[in-house]
C-alpha cells in the first residue's frame, strides 16, 4: 500500500485478513479496531491495504448477527 491509511478509514491487516477501522498511528504502527468495536491491534504500515466497502459491510452484518444471537429472549432489544 502506498502511504499510510487515514484515521477513520477501513483497512485490511494482510497478515491475518482482519478488517479494522484505522484509529491512529503510534510508534510506527497503524492502530486498527475491529468493525463494530473491540480490542485494537497494531499493524505495520506496510501490512495494511484499503478494505473494500463490500467487505466492511459484510463484517458489520456478521457482527450484528453475532450480537443478535447473544441477546436473551424476552430481554431488551
Backbone as CSV, one residue per row, in Angstrom:
resi,resn,N_x,N_y,N_z,CA_x,CA_y,CA_z,C_x,C_y,C_z
1,UNK,0.844,-1.180,0.000,0.000,0.000,0.000,0.879,1.229,0.000
2,UNK,0.526,2.204,-0.781,1.314,3.424,-0.797,0.725,4.396,0.220
3,UNK,1.570,4.915,1.099,1.095,5.855,2.107,0.468,5.149,3.290
4,UNK,0.117,5.972,4.264,-0.482,5.468,5.491,-1.988,5.722,5.416
5,UNK,-2.815,4.740,5.790,-4.258,4.954,5.710,-4.719,6.043,6.674
6,UNK,-5.722,6.775,6.273,-6.247,7.877,7.087,-7.032,7.357,8.283
7,UNK,-6.953,8.096,9.376,-7.746,7.771,10.555,-9.222,7.827,10.164
8,UNK,-9.973,6.813,10.573,-11.393,6.730,10.244,-11.695,5.877,9.036
9,UNK,-10.662,5.568,8.240,-10.871,4.692,7.087,-10.802,3.238,7.556
10,UNK,-11.114,2.317,6.670,-11.048,0.891,6.989,-9.911,0.264,6.201
11,UNK,-9.230,-0.650,6.865,-8.077,-1.299,6.243,-8.080,-2.780,6.588
12,UNK,-7.384,-3.547,5.758,-7.209,-4.980,5.982,-5.791,-5.219,6.455
13,UNK,-5.656,-5.944,7.548,-4.351,-6.421,8.010,-4.038,-7.637,7.152
14,UNK,-3.145,-7.479,6.178,-2.896,-8.561,5.217,-2.248,-9.775,5.859
15,UNK,-1.685,-9.624,7.047,-1.092,-10.773,7.741,-2.155,-11.755,8.186
16,UNK,-3.343,-11.232,8.544,-4.393,-12.082,9.107,-5.693,-12.048,8.313
17,UNK,-5.861,-11.028,7.465,-7.112,-10.870,6.735,-8.179,-10.131,7.526
18,UNK,-7.865,-9.717,8.740,-8.835,-8.989,9.573,-9.024,-7.577,9.052
19,UNK,-10.271,-7.098,9.134,-10.606,-5.740,8.733,-10.777,-4.905,9.989
20,UNK,-10.242,-3.692,9.945,-10.392,-2.813,11.087,-10.475,-1.359,10.675
21,UNK,-11.040,-0.565,11.578,-11.080,0.880,11.385,-9.757,1.453,11.860
22,UNK,-9.162,2.324,11.074,-7.895,2.946,11.456,-8.196,3.952,12.560
23,UNK,-7.594,3.736,13.739,-7.835,4.576,14.905,-6.693,5.547,15.172
24,UNK,-5.537,5.250,14.620,-4.414,6.144,14.846,-3.126,5.571,14.280
25,UNK,-2.063,6.346,14.463,-0.728,5.954,14.016,0.217,6.263,15.177
26,UNK,0.690,5.232,15.849,1.533,5.430,17.027,2.725,4.492,16.960
27,UNK,3.898,5.035,17.239,5.102,4.206,17.298,5.434,3.499,16.001
28,UNK,5.087,4.093,14.890,5.391,3.472,13.602,4.388,2.412,13.183
29,UNK,3.323,2.232,13.935,2.300,1.237,13.611,0.976,1.912,13.297
30,UNK,0.145,1.195,12.575,-1.226,1.617,12.327,-2.072,0.888,13.365
31,UNK,-2.887,1.635,14.095,-3.757,1.027,15.092,-5.112,0.758,14.458
32,UNK,-5.532,-0.497,14.495,-6.794,-0.919,13.906,-7.734,-1.410,15.004
33,UNK,-9.015,-1.164,14.799,-10.035,-1.636,15.733,-11.054,-2.420,14.928
34,UNK,-11.494,-3.585,15.409,-12.468,-4.371,14.653,-13.713,-3.568,14.287
35,UNK,-14.299,-3.893,13.175,-15.533,-3.246,12.736,-16.595,-3.487,13.807
36,UNK,-17.207,-2.437,14.288,-18.242,-2.562,15.307,-17.714,-2.518,16.725
37,UNK,-16.413,-2.426,16.894,-15.835,-2.305,18.230,-15.031,-3.519,18.633
38,UNK,-14.324,-3.367,19.712,-13.479,-4.447,20.212,-12.087,-3.939,20.496
39,UNK,-11.213,-4.860,20.790,-9.850,-4.523,21.162,-9.007,-4.158,19.940
40,UNK,-8.304,-3.048,20.052,-7.431,-2.597,18.965,-6.190,-3.466,18.871
41,UNK,-5.593,-3.453,17.678,-4.314,-4.122,17.489,-3.437,-3.258,16.596
42,UNK,-2.140,-3.492,16.692,-1.159,-2.736,15.907,-0.748,-3.525,14.679
43,UNK,-0.526,-2.801,13.594,-0.122,-3.430,12.341,0.938,-2.552,11.685
44,UNK,2.009,-3.154,11.181,2.999,-2.358,10.457,2.347,-1.720,9.225
45,UNK,2.696,-0.472,8.912,2.054,0.220,7.796,2.187,-0.506,6.457
46,UNK,3.243,-1.254,6.268,3.421,-1.991,5.020,2.557,-3.231,4.918
47,UNK,1.822,-3.543,5.986,0.988,-4.752,6.022,-0.504,-4.437,6.008
48,UNK,-0.866,-3.204,5.644,-2.280,-2.839,5.551,-2.621,-2.430,4.126
49,UNK,-3.838,-2.735,3.747,-4.383,-2.342,2.448,-5.772,-1.770,2.680
50,UNK,-6.245,-0.912,1.788,-7.613,-0.404,1.946,-8.612,-1.565,1.924
51,UNK,-9.600,-1.492,2.796,-10.633,-2.534,2.834,-11.710,-2.219,1.800
52,UNK,-12.064,-3.200,0.976,-13.153,-2.976,0.022,-14.456,-2.700,0.780
53,UNK,-15.255,-1.727,0.321,-16.502,-1.398,1.020,-17.423,-2.597,1.240
54,UNK,-17.476,-3.498,0.294,-18.318,-4.692,0.448,-17.867,-5.572,1.602
55,UNK,-16.561,-5.653,1.816,-16.037,-6.454,2.930,-16.333,-5.793,4.273
56,UNK,-16.274,-4.464,4.312,-16.607,-3.744,5.547,-18.072,-3.995,5.890
57,UNK,-18.950,-3.888,4.899,-20.372,-4.147,5.115,-20.598,-5.577,5.595
58,UNK,-19.913,-6.526,4.989,-20.040,-7.929,5.378,-19.644,-8.117,6.846
59,UNK,-18.580,-7.448,7.283,-18.143,-7.527,8.681,-19.193,-6.942,9.616
60,UNK,-19.797,-5.822,9.208,-20.848,-5.212,10.039,-22.027,-6.153,10.201
61,UNK,-22.438,-6.799,9.120,-23.563,-7.733,9.178,-23.214,-8.926,10.065
62,UNK,-22.005,-9.466,9.930,-21.586,-10.575,10.794,-21.669,-10.189,12.264
63,UNK,-21.192,-8.991,12.571,-21.201,-8.510,13.957,-22.634,-8.388,14.475
64,UNK,-23.513,-7.809,13.657,-24.908,-7.664,14.071,-25.569,-9.021,14.285
65,UNK,-25.305,-9.973,13.414,-25.879,-11.311,13.561,-25.364,-11.989,14.824
66,UNK,-24.076,-11.836,15.095,-23.481,-12.432,16.293,-24.124,-11.840,17.544
67,UNK,-24.298,-10.513,17.566,-24.907,-9.852,18.716,-26.368,-10.265,18.880
68,UNK,-27.086,-10.426,17.781,-28.495,-10.826,17.847,-28.636,-12.224,18.446
69,UNK,-27.722,-13.115,18.113,-27.767,-14.482,18.666,-27.474,-14.500,20.158
70,UNK,-26.741,-13.516,20.639,-26.366,-13.474,22.050,-27.414,-12.821,22.946
71,UNK,-28.379,-12.145,22.349,-29.429,-11.491,23.144,-30.274,-12.522,23.865
72,UNK,-30.674,-12.172,25.055,-31.523,-13.051,25.863,-32.957,-12.908,25.399
73,UNK,-33.652,-14.031,25.116,-35.055,-13.931,24.714,-35.871,-13.233,25.795
74,UNK,-36.736,-12.311,25.385,-37.567,-11.578,26.317,-36.867,-10.385,26.947
75,UNK,-35.593,-10.202,26.623,-34.830,-9.074,27.167,-35.004,-7.845,26.292
76,UNK,-34.349,-6.762,26.662,-34.460,-5.543,25.846,-33.844,-5.744,24.469
77,UNK,-34.377,-5.029,23.471,-33.855,-5.193,22.101,-32.457,-4.680,21.938
